[in-house]
């Protein structure tokens, strides 16, 4: 679903800093469209991030998170390791993106 997540992972002194921008509408189910009808609830429910095959983040998001969520986190890792990001939304849509630590 949607466009690929934009992410950048950089290692320095054994610590990886990951910046992640996920493309998603994140509708809270309370807004109305131009005709006055409610826009249905549509948000990311779960985000899993792995580095080098080991989990570094498991998060649950809800409708209170803004459109195109941005996450920034630091964890132990090394240059050349693969970072994998997976998310699932409340409609069952999912996306998986990866990058290599620079």
N, C-alpha and C positions, 0 to 999 in steps of 0.2 A: 504494500500500500504506500502511496505517496512517494515523495522524492527521497533519495538517500540521505541519511544523517550526515551532517558535516562534523568531522572530528579531527582533532590534532592531539597526538600523544608525544611528549618530549621527555626524555630521561636525563636526569642530572644527579650525580652522586647517589645512584641507586634508588631514586625516587622518580616516579613517572607522574607528570601532570597531564591529565586528560581534560580537554575541553570538547564538549559534545552539544550539538544543536540538532534536535530531532524535529522533523517536519511533520506536524499534526495539527488539525483544527482545534482540538481540545474544547469542544462545546460543553457547557455546563447544564444544558437543558432548560435554562431560564430565559434565554434571549428569544426575541421574535424576529422573523424575517420581514421584508418589505410589505407583505400582505397581512401581517399581524399573526401569522401562525407560529407556534413554538418551534424552535429549531431543536431537534431531538438530541438527547444526551449522547456524546461521543468523545471519549477520553482514553488516554493510555492508562491501563490498570497496573501493568507490571513491567519493570525494566531490569534486565540482568546484564551485568558487564563482567567479562572474563579477561584476564591477561596471562598469556602463557599457559592456558588451559586451567587456571585456577580462578575461582570466583573472587571478585574484588568488591562487587556491589550487587545487592538484590533490593529493589525498592518497589513500593506500591505507590502509585500516583492516583489522584482523584480529580474530580471536576473543578476543583479550586485552582488548578495549575493553569497558567496562561498558555495561549497559542504558541506553538513551536518552542517547547520547553528547552532550556539551556541548563546543562549540568557541568560543573567543574569539580574535579576531585583529584586527590593525590594518593598514591599507593606505591608499595615497593615493586620494583620491576627493573628491567634492563633494556638497553637499546637492542632492537631487532626482534623483540617479542611481539606476538600478534595480540591485538586488543579486539575483542568481539563484543558487539552490543546487540542485544535482542530486546524487542518490546512487543507486547500484546495489548490490544485495546478492548473495550467492552463490546465491540461488534465481532470480536474473534479475528480481526485483521492483525497481522504481525509483520514485523520487518526485522532483518538481520543485516548488520553492516560490520565491516572490519577495517582495521588499519594496522600499520606496523609502527612500533615505537621508534622515533628518530633519536 
